[in-house]
Amino acid sequence: MAQTRLGIIMHGITGRMGYNQHLVRSICAIRDSGGVVLPNGDTVMPDPILVGRNLEKVKAIADKHGIARYGADVDAALANPEDTIFFDAGSTKMRVELLSKAIAAGKHIYSEKPIAETLDEALHLAKLAREAGVKNGAVQDKLYLPGLQKLKMLKDSGFFGEILSVRGEFGYWVFEGDWQAAQRPSWNYRKADGGGMILDMLPHWRYVVDNLFGKIISLSCLGVTHIPARVDEAGQPYKADADDAAYATFELDNGVVVQMNSSWATRVKRDDLVTFHVDGTLGSAVAGLTRCVTQHRVNTPRPVWNPDQPQIMAFETQWEEVPDNATYDNGFKLQWEDFIRHVVADTPWKFDLLESAKGVQLAELGYQSSAERRWIDVPALEI
């Protein structure tokens, strides 16, 4: 079987997500495993060039992982016809300009989300890519999580019966940066830099809900800035004016109600940093990043409300775990492999820039709902 090289320009790999998930656990892992296997048995070996403004940091990462090519000039990298994919995991603020340049250079596009700060910009990018005839996609990694894969298996098997509602809880306490360093970059908490929980997480919830539970037709959302002052990476205080929590409710076309709480100002008392609780007529399930537990209607306990006595039922022990009957790889790596197959072998692919624009649309409508304190309809998107 033959092996072909695939040149990939990778921008934004000095950040936490770009480095850990996209470079180390995806592209480096793919290279270490011998490449991406195509349907015909041939393989594709990614050959990345790492690009970023801080050349010293980029070089250190390249040297650490045995990557020969690196640089600080995005335009020079885009000018090389031997590199056919452009990937961006930098800040949202820079993304539209970078992706537009890459599309104009004829590169296939793969990007972190959100692909833009506004719906108009997102649709513009999707239109540019379609007119240029380049293949394109954006990260929708949570669909590849073992916990959500198990939820999908339960749904496809008919376990839930009719799904009634979904309750999602996401988040954790992000330290303010004064007495303990923050776990997230400071730009996440500044509006001017493209920060905000609604813009960050509602695009995720859009593709999760669309692909697992139904089409969102309306939403109500409240964005809040719980922690108004933080300290940045240099130890300097700054005004945190972006929303650090979002409380959203989605109405689906099939009658399902989805509630999603997202917060960087909450302390975790649940099984994982994100959980999805799905209730159906025949059974319920709760999924995290990797685990999923179920309770069928024949195993459902019969509690009685009595505030005068301590609760003796151990509710958390009354659930049965879904076994790991399949092997689950890193979700980012799996989606990278799918996109590479799409580029090289034209295999089916649905997570294009228009799909990602739907996430930006939901975030934009979320901000509108929060500002106007009302429900907002979610119209269909076309380009």
C-alpha positions as MATLAB code, in Angstrom:
seq = 'MAQTRLGIIMHGITGRMGYNQHLVRSICAIRDSGGVVLPNGDTVMPDPILVGRNLEKVKAIADKHGIARYGADVDAALANPEDTIFFDAGSTKMRVELLSKAIAAGKHIYSEKPIAETLDEALHLAKLAREAGVKNGAVQDKLYLPGLQKLKMLKDSGFFGEILSVRGEFGYWVFEGDWQAAQRPSWNYRKADGGGMILDMLPHWRYVVDNLFGKIISLSCLGVTHIPARVDEAGQPYKADADDAAYATFELDNGVVVQMNSSWATRVKRDDLVTFHVDGTLGSAVAGLTRCVTQHRVNTPRPVWNPDQPQIMAFETQWEEVPDNATYDNGFKLQWEDFIRHVVADTPWKFDLLESAKGVQLAELGYQSSAERRWIDVPALEI';
ca = [
       0.000    0.000    0.000;
       1.159    3.528   -0.809;
       1.749    6.378    1.593;
       1.374   10.036    0.594;
       2.502   13.213    2.344;
       0.008   15.870    3.410;
       1.365   19.315    4.239;
      -0.542   21.069    7.050;
       0.008   24.646    8.204;
      -0.784   24.741   11.925;
      -1.355   28.158   13.522;
      -2.107   28.686   17.210;
      -0.323   25.613   18.564;
       1.325   27.558   21.397;
      -2.050   27.823   23.128;
      -3.376   25.154   25.477;
      -5.955   23.666   23.097;
      -3.852   23.970   19.957;
      -0.846   22.357   21.603;
      -2.394   19.593   23.702;
      -5.344   18.436   21.634;
      -4.474   19.322   18.055;
      -0.709   18.983   17.908;
       0.296   16.430   20.560;
      -2.794   14.219   20.830;
      -3.860   14.489   17.189;
      -1.196   15.225   14.561;
       1.780   13.863   16.530;
      -0.253   10.822   17.578;
      -1.293   10.213   13.970;
       2.332   10.437   12.829;
       3.462    8.065   15.573;
       0.795    5.534   14.582;
       1.879    5.471   10.935;
      -0.561    7.938    9.400;
      -4.234    8.046    8.495;
      -5.558    4.918    6.793;
      -7.731    5.608    3.727;
     -10.660    3.429    2.619;
      -8.486    1.765   -0.043;
      -5.794    0.843    2.501;
      -3.320    3.563    1.523;
      -2.055    5.897    4.246;
      -1.563    9.630    4.543;
       1.266   11.034    6.651;
       0.721   14.579    7.979;
       3.730   16.850    7.547;
       3.030   19.920    9.694;
       4.665   23.329    9.661;
       4.122   25.163   12.948;
       3.510   28.894   12.605;
       3.169   31.556   15.286;
       4.219   35.077   16.231;
       6.518   33.897   19.038;
       9.174   32.143   16.968;
      11.185   31.098   20.024;
       8.208   29.323   21.560;
       7.204   27.742   18.233;
      10.752   26.471   17.679;
      10.872   24.958   21.163;
       7.650   23.047   20.503;
       8.859   21.892   17.093;
      12.181   20.685   18.541;
      10.443   18.883   21.397;
       8.252   16.878   19.037;
      10.703   16.288   16.211;
       8.959   18.600   13.744;
      11.401   19.985   11.222;
       9.384   22.893    9.870;
       8.331   26.017   11.754;
       8.139   29.760   11.208;
       6.617   33.085   12.203;
       5.327   34.222    8.793;
       1.802   33.032    8.007;
       1.857   34.611    4.542;
       5.045   32.760    3.617;
       3.535   29.485    4.783;
       0.374   30.104    2.757;
       2.493   30.741   -0.329;
       3.899   27.199   -0.299;
       1.815   25.060   -2.698;
       3.134   21.882   -1.062;
       1.062   22.586    2.059;
      -2.613   22.110    1.288;
      -4.423   22.421    4.658;
      -4.506   25.479    6.897;
      -5.495   24.925   10.534;
      -6.146   27.659   13.087;
      -6.438   27.370   16.856;
      -5.469   30.953   17.660;
      -7.675   33.607   19.177;
     -11.177   34.117   17.821;
     -10.364   37.776   17.123;
      -7.784   36.864   14.449;
      -9.654   33.958   12.892;
     -11.713   35.584   10.135;
      -8.712   37.369    8.629;
      -6.530   34.255    8.796;
      -9.118   31.902    7.316;
      -9.955   34.397    4.569;
      -6.277   34.577    3.598;
      -5.987   30.806    3.598;
      -9.089   30.379    1.431;
      -7.736   32.989   -1.019;
      -4.509   30.965   -1.149;
      -6.501   27.878   -2.138;
      -5.949   25.978    1.103;
      -8.422   23.529    2.577;
      -9.611   24.909    5.912;
      -9.877   23.290    9.322;
     -10.487   25.482   12.345;
     -11.234   25.640   16.018;
     -14.568   27.146   16.980;
     -16.111   29.637   16.941;
     -15.042   30.427   13.397;
     -16.049   34.093   13.842;
     -17.453   36.525   16.371;
     -20.540   37.376   14.290;
     -22.916   35.418   12.102;
     -22.297   37.680    9.100;
     -18.571   36.941    9.301;
     -19.173   33.212    9.725;
     -21.500   33.052    6.714;
     -19.005   35.110    4.706;
     -16.290   32.546    5.428;
     -18.579   29.657    4.504;
     -19.469   31.401    1.237;
     -15.822   32.146    0.439;
     -14.888   28.502    0.968;
     -17.744   27.256   -1.190;
     -16.941   29.674   -4.018;
     -13.241   28.779   -3.846;
     -14.045   25.070   -3.983;
     -11.876   24.270   -0.973;
     -12.835   21.618    1.537;
     -13.547   23.026    4.924;
     -14.488   22.118    8.454;
     -14.494   23.158   12.077;
     -13.927   21.257   15.287;
     -17.012   19.553   16.741;
     -15.044   17.361   19.096;
     -17.656   16.695   21.755;
     -19.608   14.435   19.393;
     -16.587   12.105   19.478;
     -16.460   11.894   23.282;
     -16.997    8.369   24.654;
     -19.782    9.595   26.931;
     -21.725   11.165   24.063;
     -20.996    8.207   21.795;
     -22.675    6.036   24.430;
     -25.630    8.438   24.589;
     -25.985    8.200   20.815;
     -25.892    4.404   21.011;
     -28.660    4.458   23.632;
     -30.763    6.808   21.522;
     -30.280    4.781   18.325;
     -31.208    1.581   20.169;
     -34.514    3.041   21.350;
     -33.488    2.909   25.008;
     -35.050    6.269   25.895;
     -38.387    5.768   24.181;
     -39.586    9.322   23.614;
     -36.969   11.786   24.819;
     -38.573   14.424   27.039;
     -35.783   16.680   28.230;
     -32.026   17.182   28.490;
     -30.211   18.993   31.309;
     -26.595   19.877   30.785;
     -24.137   21.178   33.367;
     -20.750   22.481   32.232;
     -17.993   24.342   33.997;
     -15.700   24.682   36.969;
     -14.061   27.388   39.050;
     -11.485   29.364   37.057;
      -9.214   31.073   39.566;
      -9.182   34.853   39.457;
      -5.412   34.992   38.967;
      -4.509   36.877   42.131;
      -3.814   34.325   44.852;
      -3.757   31.416   42.400;
      -3.040   31.416   38.673;
      -6.025   31.125   36.322;
      -6.419   27.919   34.286;
      -7.689   29.812   31.232;
      -6.128   32.692   29.261;
      -7.161   36.206   30.252;
      -8.525   37.082   26.804;
     -11.417   34.694   27.519;
     -12.786   37.292   29.948;
     -12.442   40.443   27.805;
     -15.142   41.349   25.284;
     -12.722   43.271   23.090;
     -10.579   40.155   22.644;
     -13.466   37.871   21.671;
     -14.011   36.374   25.114;
     -17.245   35.241   26.730;
     -18.981   32.047   27.780;
     -21.854   32.436   25.322;
     -19.536   32.793   22.319;
     -17.297   29.994   23.585;
     -19.822   27.338   24.574;
     -23.130   27.884   22.749;
     -21.469   26.845   19.453;
     -20.618   23.544   21.174;
     -24.137   23.058   22.483;
     -25.544   23.795   19.010;
     -23.822   20.872   17.308;
     -24.342   18.535   20.267;
     -28.077   19.239   20.372;
     -28.503   19.254   16.580;
     -26.795   15.896   16.155;
     -28.126   14.057   19.202;
     -31.503   15.435   20.196;
     -33.196   17.584   17.536;
     -33.309   20.925   15.755;
     -33.261   24.055   17.940;
     -36.172   26.341   17.027;
     -36.008   28.889   19.866;
     -33.913   29.824   22.870;
     -33.838   31.839   26.047;
     -30.430   32.779   27.406;
     -28.987   34.847   30.232;
     -25.319   35.782   30.172;
     -23.743   36.960   33.424;
     -20.350   38.284   34.499;
     -20.044   36.869   37.999;
     -16.370   37.807   38.522;
     -15.868   41.382   37.232;
     -12.162   41.743   38.056;
      -9.326   39.307   37.356;
      -5.524   39.266   37.136;
      -3.767   38.435   33.862;
      -0.743   36.273   33.053;
       1.635   39.162   33.811;
       0.112   39.735   37.241;
      -1.779   42.848   36.127;
      -5.395   43.432   37.255;
      -7.927   43.868   34.469;
     -11.645   44.369   34.036;
     -13.346   41.078   33.166;
     -16.268   42.432   31.161;
     -17.120   39.295   29.160;
     -19.791   36.898   30.423;
     -18.304   34.076   32.500;
     -21.588   32.151   32.797;
     -24.540   31.417   30.515;
     -27.880   29.937   31.492;
     -29.740   28.786   28.378;
     -32.911   26.895   27.513;
     -33.522   25.513   24.016;
     -36.847   24.432   22.518;
     -36.493   21.718   19.868;
     -38.726   20.978   16.893;
     -39.653   17.573   18.346;
     -40.836   19.000   21.660;
     -37.680   18.181   23.637;
     -36.594   20.864   26.119;
     -32.840   21.321   26.649;
     -31.403   23.303   29.562;
     -27.687   24.111   29.519;
     -25.880   25.793   32.389;
     -22.322   26.885   31.585;
     -20.127   28.591   34.173;
     -16.512   29.372   34.985;
     -17.668   30.456   38.442;
     -19.005   27.195   39.862;
     -17.482   24.484   42.019;
     -18.001   20.959   40.761;
     -20.134   18.426   42.601;
     -20.933   16.004   39.802;
     -19.149   13.156   38.066;
     -17.425   15.262   35.407;
     -16.768   18.806   34.182;
     -19.679   18.403   31.786;
     -22.697   16.135   32.214;
     -25.807   15.557   30.109;
     -28.882   14.158   31.863;
     -31.390   12.764   29.352;
     -34.892   11.772   30.483;
     -37.156    9.612   28.315;
     -40.396    7.721   28.724;
     -38.598    4.353   28.883;
     -35.365    5.311   30.573;
     -32.863    7.976   31.555;
     -29.110    8.369   31.206;
     -26.393   10.669   32.479;
     -23.229   11.042   30.402;
     -19.956   12.799   31.101;
     -16.818   12.988   28.996;
     -16.197    9.242   29.140;
     -18.756    7.522   31.383;
     -22.476    7.013   30.921;
     -24.948    5.553   33.409;
     -28.553    4.510   32.826;
     -31.765    3.844   34.683;
     -34.531    1.934   32.893;
     -38.167    2.419   33.848;
     -38.306   -1.059   35.439;
     -35.389   -0.057   37.695;
     -36.753    3.373   38.592;
     -37.198    3.787   42.375;
     -40.368    5.094   43.980;
     -39.350    7.997   46.225;
     -41.900    9.769   48.415;
     -41.521   13.412   49.366;
     -41.212   13.776   53.118;
     -39.282   16.831   54.347;
     -39.679   15.734   57.951;
     -37.323   12.756   57.659;
     -33.747   12.419   56.373;
     -33.515   10.907   52.889;
     -32.498    7.258   53.104;
     -32.492    6.413   49.383;
     -28.982    6.369   47.878;
     -30.046    7.722   44.495;
     -26.544    7.798   43.024;
     -26.165    4.041   43.496;
     -29.351    3.239   41.563;
     -27.787    3.707   38.118;
     -26.102    1.114   35.891;
     -22.961    1.915   33.933;
     -22.815    1.498   30.165;
     -19.772   -0.746   29.544;
     -16.832    0.183   27.326;
     -17.676   -2.352   24.636;
     -15.867   -0.255   22.046;
     -12.407    1.314   21.927;
     -12.583    5.095   22.188;
      -9.723    7.181   20.827;
      -9.113   10.887   21.418;
     -12.031   12.832   19.944;
      -9.878   15.562   18.401;
      -7.667   12.938   16.744;
     -10.679   11.071   15.360;
     -12.083   14.212   13.788;
      -8.675   15.123   12.342;
      -8.522   11.673   10.743;
     -12.010   12.097    9.305;
     -11.147   15.507    7.851;
      -7.883   14.247    6.335;
      -9.771   11.377    4.673;
     -12.287   13.896    3.364;
      -9.512   16.049    1.873;
      -7.488   13.222    0.349;
     -10.134   10.597   -0.509;
     -13.305   12.722   -0.673;
     -15.034   10.681    2.023;
     -18.324   12.087    3.424;
     -18.049   15.067    5.764;
     -20.795   17.148    7.383;
     -18.975   19.466    9.790;
     -18.276   22.255    7.302;
     -18.087   26.008    7.941;
     -21.824   26.420    7.381;
     -22.481   23.931   10.186;
     -20.074   25.901   12.360;
     -21.852   29.138   11.425;
     -24.957   27.679   13.085;
     -23.043   27.718   16.355;
     -22.110   31.374   15.881;
     -25.761   32.078   15.089;
     -26.853   30.482   18.356;
     -24.300   32.528   20.311;
     -25.416   35.745   18.607;
     -29.061   34.978   19.371;
     -28.047   34.075   22.918;
     -26.580   37.534   23.398;
     -29.710   39.081   21.906;
     -31.941   37.055   24.208;
     -29.861   38.053   27.230;
     -29.911   41.738   26.322;
     -33.646   41.816   25.540;
     -34.718   39.373   28.287;
     -36.929   37.320   25.957;
     -37.256   34.124   23.891;
     -35.751   34.310   20.384;
     -36.651   32.137   17.365;
     -33.765   30.392   15.560;
     -34.215   30.645   11.767;
     -32.731   28.221    9.227;
     -29.352   29.197    7.742;
     -28.432   29.280    4.070;
     -25.642   30.756    1.965;
];
